[in-house]
Amino acid sequence: MFTWPAKVLLPLTALGMAAALVYSVVASDHAGITMFLALAGAAGLGALAVTVARENEFAPQVAGDAPPPQLRPAAPVRLPGGPGWPALAALGVGFTVLAFIAGPLYAIAGVGLLLFAGVGWLASVASDRTRRTANLMPLGIPVVGLFAIFSLMFFMSRILLAVSEQASTFIALAVAVVIMAVASVFALKPHISSQAMMAALVIGSLVMIGGGLVAAQAGQRQVEEHGGHAEEVEIVSRAVAFNLDEIHLPAGGEAAIKLDNPDTVPHNVAIYANEAYSGPALFQGAVITSGQSITYRFATPPAGTYYFRCDIHPTVMTGKVVVA
């Protein structure tokens, strides 16, 4: 028999799974699907917990002439499973809901916390009911270790890409020093309990996740560009006309102009020093026929204003080139 709280949570579980199914059909947003599934999982875990840790639903019948019961103060007892696992599960739900607003990275952290909290919570509740201690350390330490390694690799990369190049070097060295220091302490003190090791791994993972999420939200830094980087400009010739009448190229480097020709007649691109198109061309591209495309690569001229045209149709297909 289910308790009344479980009867409330189980329909929420089914509703969350149905919402995830409908959302997957209507939209392809994985963050929203993950959010609905996480909410369904959280409701299901809650229903299971309140069902296992149920209390008497019906009070026994007492005779009318029975003496009043003798009430004695009861010792406080902790919540089934302890307060830590529900708090961790609530944190996972918060991260998962935040993913719907801020991005799918939060869903990864939220689902990981929910899975970890769910296993620990169920084991703790089972221990309370059976009065036997459930030792999850042989399974928990490798799982948490892999989780810590994943957090270090993925979220550390987000942090290093968000800060400046100089700061990323110092951060990477500092993290390496901290890891070496913690590992040395564990190696020199073999009597450290497995609970302390687990706590250190969990705290380190949460710190790395928090920093990585903040860095991912800030975005990746601007990558430094050096000379020689090709800037590709795409020009389309259609109905004996270019789609662009002005293009911009970088000075002192390499430029790339892609010409698409869906037209029925041949075209090319050539660049001249003046608007009269007199004198030799600074660059003259090969002619392509109908349905072809080509990418012209060449060294850009010094900064200034130049002019381009199609040599096949020099009066109607013209434009300006700005080199800066």
N, C-alpha and C positions, 0 to 999 in steps of 0.2 A: 504494500500500500504506500502511496506517495503522500507526503505531508502537503499542507496547503501552500507553503512557499514553493515547493517543487512543482506543484500544479500551475503556478504562475510562471516559473522560469522555463519549464519545458515547452510551453507554447511559444515563448520568446525564442527558444532555440530553433524550433521549426520555422518560425517567422523569419529569423535571420538567414537560415539556409535558403528559404524560398526567395527572399529578397536578393541574395547573392546570385541565385539562378536567373531570376528575371533581369537583374542588372547586367549579367554576363551576356544575355541575349540582346538587350537594348543597346548597351555600350560596351566598348572593349577596354575600359579603364580598369587596369588591374588593381589600382589602389582602392577603388570603391568595392570591388569584389572581395579583396582581402579584408577590408573593414567589416563588411557584413558577415563574412565567415568568422572573423575574430570575435565579433559580438555574439554570434551564435555559439561559438566555443566557450566563451566566458559564461553565458547563460547556462549552457549544459553542465559545465563544471560546478557552477553554483547550485544547480538542481541536484546533482549527484552528492555534493557535500551536505546539503540540508536534508537529503533523504537518508544518508548514512548516519548522520548525527541527529537523528530524530528523537523527539521526546514523546511522552505519552500524550495521545490526542484526546483521551476520554478520562475524566476523573471517576474514581470508583464511587459507587453509591454508598451513602452513609445513612444509618438509621436516624430517625428523628430524635430519639431519646439518647443518642450517643453523647458522651462527654465531649466538650470542646477539645480539639487537638492541642497537644503541647508543642508549641513552636520553639525551635532552638535556632540560634544563629548559625548560618551555614558558611563554611569557608569559601572564599572566592575561588572560582575555577576559571581557567583560561578558555578562550574560544576554541572550538574544534579545529585542530590543525594549527593553532597558534595565530597571532596577529600578523606575523611576517609574510606568510604566503598570500593571504588576501590582499595585503598592501602591494606586494609585487605584482599580483595579477591586475590590480587596479591601475598600476603604472603602465603595464602592458596595454591595457585597454585604452588608456589615455594616449599613448604613442600611436596606436592603430587608428584612433579617431583623428588624431592630428595629421596622419598621412593623407586623409581625404582633403585636407586644406593645403598642407605644405609640401607634399611630395611623397613618392613611394618609399624613400629611404626610411621614413619613420615607421612604415608598415613592417619593414624587415625587423627593426628593433622591437616593435610591439609584439609581433608574432613570436619572436624568440623568447621574450620575457613571459608571454602567456604559456608557452610550452613548458618552460622551466618551472614557472610557478604552479602549473597544473600538476606536473609529476610530483613535485615536493609536497604540495598541499594534499593530494590524495594519499601519499605515503604517510604523512603526518596524521591524517584522519584515521587511516587504517591502524596506525600504531595506538591511537587513543582508544579505538574500539576493542582491539584485541589485547591491549596491555603488553604488546611486544614491540620492541624497538626495531624499526625498519632501517637497515643499514644500506643507504643509497650511495655511499662513498665510492665503492668500486665502479659504479656506473657514472656517478655524478662528476668525479674529478676528471675523467677523460672528456666527458661531454662539455663541461665548463672550460676545460683547457682548449678544446677545439673552438669553442665560442670565443674565448679570449684571443686566440690566434687569428681568427677571422676578423674580430673587431680591430685588432692591431693592424692587420694588412689592409683592410678595406677603408676603415675610417681614418687611419693614419694617412693614407694617400689623399683623402679629401682635405685633411688639414694642410698637408704639405703643398697641395695645389692651390689652396686659398690664400696662403701668406706669400710674402715676397721671397725671392730666390735666396737671399741671405738668411732670412728668418727660418726658412725651411731647413737649411743646413744645421743651424743651432738646435732647432726642435728635434730633428732626427738624432743628433748626438745626445741630447738630454734624455730622450726616451730610451736610447740604448744604454746609457749609464744607469738609469733607474732600473731597467730590466736586469742588468748585471748585478746591481746591488741587492735587489730582492732575491734573485737566484742564489747569490752568495750567502745570504742570511739563511735561506732554507737548507743549503748544502752544509753550512757550518753548525747548524742546530738541528740535528735529525729528529729531536724529540718534539718538534713543532707539530701540533695536532693537525689532522686532516681538515677539521673545521676551519682552522686559521688559514690553511692553504686555499680552501674553497672560498673563504671570505675575501682573501687577497685577489684571487682571480676574478671574482664577481665585481669587486670594487674597481679593479683596473679596467674590466670590460665596460662597465657603466661610464667611467670617466672618458674612455676612448670613444664610446658611442655618442656621448653628449658633445664632446668636442668635434667629432666628425659631422654630426648633424648640423651644428652651428656653422661649421665651415662650408658644408654643402649648401646651406641656405644662403650664405654670403656669396657663393659662386666662385668659379675658377679665376685666378688672376690673369691679367692680360699677358699673353705670351710675347716675349720680345721678338721683334722681327728684324732681320739683318738684310743687308744688300744682297741682291741676286734673287730675292723671292719673286716668283712670277705671279702677277696679278692678272687673272683671266677676265677678259671682257667678251661678252657674247653679243654678236650682231646677227640679225636675221634679215635676209633680203626676200621681200615678198612684193609682188605686183610692181617690179622695177623700182623699188624704194627700200632704203634701210629703215629699220625700226628705231634707230638712234640717230640723232643729229649732233650729238656731242658725247665724247668718251673721255675718260680720265685714266692716265697711265702714271706709274711711279717713275720719278727721275733717278738716273744713275743705277738702274737695275735691269732686270729682264722683264719683259712684258709678254703677254699672251693674248691674242685676239682670236676668238673662235667664230668662224663664219658658217652659218647654216643657210643653205640655199634650197628652200622648198619651191622656188620660182621655176618657171618653165624655160628660162634663158640663163646662160652662164654669167657669173659675177666673180669679182675679186675685191680685195682691199689694198689700197696703196696710200702712203702717207707722203705729203709734200710740205716744203718749208713755207710756202705762201699760198694765199687764197686764189692766186691766178694759176696755181698748179704748174708753174713754169720751172724749168731746170730739172735736173735729175731727181727721181723719187728718193726720199730718205729710206723708205721701205716699200717694196712692191711684192705683194703676195701672189701666189699661183692662182690661176683661174680654175674654178670648179664648175661643174655642170649641174643640171637640175637634179635635186634629191641628194646631193652630196653635202658634206661638211668637212671643214679643215680647221686646224688650230695653228695660227701663225705665231712663232716664237722668235723674238729678236731683241737686241739691246736697245733700250729706249734712248732717244736723243736728250740733250740737255733740257733743263726746265724752260718752258715757254709754251707758246700757242702754235699749233700746226694744223694742217687740214688733210682730211682723208676723202677718198672717192673710190668709186668703181671705175676702173679704166675702160671697161666695156661700155658703160653708160655715164660718161663724165659730166653731163650737164644736169642730170636729175638725181643722181645718187651721190650726194656730197655730205660732208659734216666737218666738225671741228674736233681737234685733239688737244687736250690740256694736259701737259706734262708738269707735275709738281712733286 
